[in-house]
């Protein structure tokens, strides 16, 4: 059944390409780094099917919010965690009813390549590991916000962990030896060289972030941008999501 759904999805987008190729547009996407690997793989396929061109910018979630709230309108499609999409919609920056939930993402952990792999198999094991680790770094995005709250609830001393600057990948800091242990969205840790991925947080303390797309309220390319968003939630995009450590949102 999966192969049939993928074939049908490809056929539908091929038909769209045949109909709309004469009206090809440039779609400007402003996305959180968490969705970078997914979009980099999905965009070329969509471009081939539709004739549209996808121009992508990847920065940290905090920087995206600052940029949009400062009046930057150089984006057609925004890809962020759902909570931020809802905030921007309420502020009139994002078009109402344009949100499409794309992926479910878990928080993962990693150490430097070759380092001793600590135990994070349960909430209790994770707490023991954290208490024994002298330098921990978390992201500036939604995973970091969650981890800071978890550390506080677990009683981890504040001098043992730091939060990376917006847009900085925690895995690169660990790879350079600037921290022993890092936490970030799984999709952001998997591509980093020089680290060993330990897995996602144990189920008793796991945290799910849903990433979604939505149209900028001033987008001149709403139709083409919506088509790309639809592609990202189609059966054809599921293998890409899974390969990057994510799951479909629905």
Wavefront OBJ file of the C-alpha trace (Angstrom):
o trace
v 0.000 0.000 0.000
v 2.860 2.365 0.767
v 4.329 1.964 -2.726
v 0.897 2.623 -4.251
v 0.455 5.813 -2.218
v 3.903 7.032 -3.239
v 3.136 6.358 -6.898
v -0.181 8.193 -6.670
v 1.480 11.164 -4.945
v 4.151 11.347 -7.652
v 1.487 11.171 -10.368
v -0.521 13.981 -8.781
v 2.488 16.261 -8.573
v 3.450 15.399 -12.151
v -0.022 16.501 -13.272
v 0.376 19.720 -11.310
v 3.700 20.292 -13.058
v 2.116 19.768 -16.477
v -0.646 22.269 -15.693
v 1.374 24.939 -13.895
v 4.862 24.752 -15.372
v 4.213 27.894 -17.433
v 3.547 29.772 -14.194
v 6.660 28.632 -12.336
v 7.449 30.737 -9.269
v 10.339 31.314 -6.891
v 9.317 30.209 -3.409
v 11.277 31.829 -0.593
v 11.409 29.554 2.451
v 12.593 30.729 5.869
v 13.110 27.667 8.049
v 14.347 26.539 11.416
v 17.599 24.573 11.287
v 15.715 21.552 12.615
v 14.019 21.110 9.226
v 17.127 21.829 7.154
v 17.999 18.266 6.132
v 14.390 17.417 5.265
v 13.923 20.488 3.076
v 17.280 20.083 1.338
v 16.214 16.616 0.183
v 12.574 17.450 -0.544
v 12.999 20.692 -2.489
v 14.861 19.305 -5.544
v 12.198 16.630 -6.058
v 9.411 19.201 -5.774
v 11.222 21.514 -8.186
v 11.541 18.745 -10.754
v 7.871 17.834 -10.452
v 6.438 21.343 -10.576
v 8.918 23.647 -12.268
v 8.905 25.962 -9.246
v 12.187 27.091 -7.689
v 12.648 26.821 -3.920
v 15.052 29.321 -2.340
v 15.805 28.374 1.259
v 17.275 30.190 4.257
v 18.030 28.279 7.452
v 18.598 30.029 10.783
v 17.751 29.457 14.440
v 14.159 29.759 15.663
v 14.952 32.792 17.809
v 16.499 34.604 14.837
v 13.494 33.788 12.645
v 11.118 35.330 15.170
v 13.303 38.419 15.522
v 13.632 38.835 11.764
v 9.913 38.549 11.064
v 8.913 40.768 13.969
v 11.318 43.426 12.768
v 9.322 43.680 9.550
v 11.326 41.437 7.219
v 8.967 40.278 4.456
v 11.517 38.360 2.397
v 9.784 35.001 2.838
v 6.783 33.233 1.358
v 6.746 30.119 3.531
v 7.794 29.905 7.180
v 8.804 26.569 8.754
v 8.920 26.595 12.553
v 7.660 24.827 15.649
v 3.892 25.030 16.009
v 3.954 27.266 19.086
v 5.888 29.959 17.210
v 3.677 29.632 14.127
v 0.662 30.293 16.331
v 2.309 33.327 17.923
v 3.130 34.820 14.521
v -0.376 34.118 13.276
v -1.860 35.975 16.242
v 0.460 38.903 15.433
v -0.733 39.025 11.820
v 2.655 38.085 10.365
v 1.470 34.679 9.205
v -1.709 34.160 7.192
v -4.596 32.681 9.160
v -5.540 29.062 8.459
v -2.360 28.456 6.434
v -0.608 26.206 8.948
v 0.208 22.655 7.886
v 1.832 20.349 10.448
v 4.758 18.523 8.855
v 6.809 16.529 11.339
v 7.143 15.258 14.878
v 10.651 15.661 16.264
v 12.302 14.248 19.384
v 15.204 15.607 21.416
v 18.423 13.646 21.110
v 21.788 13.492 22.862
v 25.357 13.076 21.642
v 28.976 12.914 22.824
v 32.259 13.415 21.016
v 33.285 10.568 18.720
v 35.090 7.868 20.698
v 34.051 9.191 24.118
v 32.502 6.913 26.710
v 28.816 6.493 25.910
v 26.847 7.479 29.027
v 23.600 5.799 30.031
v 20.437 7.706 29.046
v 18.139 4.669 28.945
v 15.689 6.017 31.541
v 14.887 9.252 33.318
v 16.806 8.100 36.394
v 19.785 7.003 34.309
v 19.776 10.315 32.477
v 19.762 12.216 35.772
v 22.766 10.234 37.046
v 24.600 10.915 33.787
v 23.842 14.630 33.965
v 25.066 14.894 37.551
v 28.348 13.251 36.561
v 28.901 15.376 33.450
v 30.844 18.594 33.957
v 29.948 20.380 30.713
v 26.586 20.096 28.958
v 25.227 22.287 26.160
v 21.667 22.653 24.902
v 20.253 24.529 21.932
v 18.634 27.953 21.853
v 15.511 26.482 20.230
v 12.533 24.506 21.573
v 14.661 21.504 22.571
v 16.872 23.778 24.661
v 13.908 25.397 26.366
v 12.606 21.976 27.332
v 15.995 20.723 28.536
v 16.573 23.759 30.744
v 13.275 23.064 32.459
v 14.133 19.384 32.806
v 17.532 20.182 34.327
v 15.873 22.450 36.864
v 13.338 19.773 37.805
v 16.130 17.213 38.159
v 18.247 19.514 40.300
v 21.245 19.658 37.951
v 23.690 22.373 39.146
v 23.487 25.471 36.944
v 27.247 25.675 36.427
v 27.250 22.310 34.636
v 25.256 23.386 31.580
v 25.042 26.242 29.102
v 22.762 27.258 26.250
v 24.249 27.732 22.796
v 23.807 31.013 20.966
v 20.953 31.189 18.423
v 21.727 29.178 15.301
v 24.726 27.360 16.805
v 24.593 23.568 16.508
v 25.357 21.957 19.851
v 26.883 18.951 18.099
v 29.639 21.093 16.600
v 30.545 22.362 20.074
v 30.892 18.810 21.353
v 32.855 17.773 18.256
v 35.339 20.590 19.008
v 35.661 19.501 22.632
v 33.902 22.574 24.047
v 31.361 20.404 25.883
v 31.088 16.745 26.879
v 27.397 16.174 26.215
v 24.837 17.959 24.048
v 21.108 17.917 23.444
v 19.206 19.100 20.368
v 16.576 17.962 17.881
v 17.554 14.541 16.518
v 17.459 15.894 12.948
v 20.088 18.494 13.857
v 22.459 16.011 15.511
v 22.448 13.227 12.914
v 24.360 15.138 10.169
v 27.094 16.465 12.472
v 30.520 14.878 12.017
v 32.743 14.208 15.007
v 30.000 13.114 17.416
v 28.389 9.828 18.451
v 24.601 9.984 18.572
v 23.286 8.389 21.766
v 19.623 8.312 20.818
v 16.553 10.290 21.786
v 15.517 11.036 25.356
v 14.017 8.089 27.243
v 10.253 7.760 26.990
v 9.580 8.808 30.587
v 11.095 12.251 29.943
v 10.855 12.546 26.143
v 9.650 15.707 24.480
v 7.940 16.006 21.084
v 8.110 19.176 19.013
v 5.821 19.515 16.014
v 7.202 21.536 13.116
v 4.812 23.179 10.686
v 4.768 25.406 7.635
v 2.643 28.506 7.127
v 2.352 31.330 4.605
v 3.662 34.805 5.263
v 0.680 37.153 5.207
v 2.374 39.273 2.506
v 3.549 36.440 0.265
v 3.167 37.167 -3.475
v 3.598 33.448 -4.214
v 0.972 31.937 -1.942
v -0.299 29.320 -4.396
v 3.112 27.891 -5.255
v 4.221 28.047 -1.600
v 1.105 26.170 -0.527
v 1.873 23.515 -3.140
v 5.339 23.002 -1.613
v 3.819 22.784 1.866
v 1.362 20.179 0.584
v 4.236 18.186 -0.876
v 5.961 18.160 2.512
v 2.936 16.448 4.098
v 2.326 14.057 1.193
v 3.167 10.320 1.314
v 6.095 11.025 -0.998
v 7.843 13.012 1.752
v 7.479 10.378 4.489
v 10.696 8.466 3.621
v 12.629 11.746 3.710
v 11.265 12.619 7.155
v 12.104 9.207 8.573
v 15.613 9.237 7.094
v 16.269 12.519 8.911
v 15.118 11.245 12.306
v 11.568 12.603 12.198
v 8.069 11.213 11.900
v 5.053 12.558 9.993
v 2.982 14.907 12.131
v -0.176 12.926 11.362
l 1 2 3 4 5 6 7 8 9 10 11 12 13 14 15 16 17 18 19 20 21 22 23 24 25 26 27 28 29 30 31 32 33 34 35 36 37 38 39 40 41 42 43 44 45 46 47 48 49 50 51 52 53 54 55 56 57 58 59 60 61 62 63 64 65 66 67 68 69 70 71 72 73 74 75 76 77 78 79 80 81 82 83 84 85 86 87 88 89 90 91 92 93 94 95 96 97 98 99 100 101 102 103 104 105 106 107 108 109 110 111 112 113 114 115 116 117 118 119 120 121 122 123 124 125 126 127 128 129 130 131 132 133 134 135 136 137 138 139 140 141 142 143 144 145 146 147 148 149 150 151 152 153 154 155 156 157 158 159 160 161 162 163 164 165 166 167 168 169 170 171 172 173 174 175 176 177 178 179 180 181 182 183 184 185 186 187 188 189 190 191 192 193 194 195 196 197 198 199 200 201 202 203 204 205 206 207 208 209 210 211 212 213 214 215 216 217 218 219 220 221 222 223 224 225 226 227 228 229 230 231 232 233 234 235 236 237 238 239 240 241 242 243 244 245 246 247 248 249 250
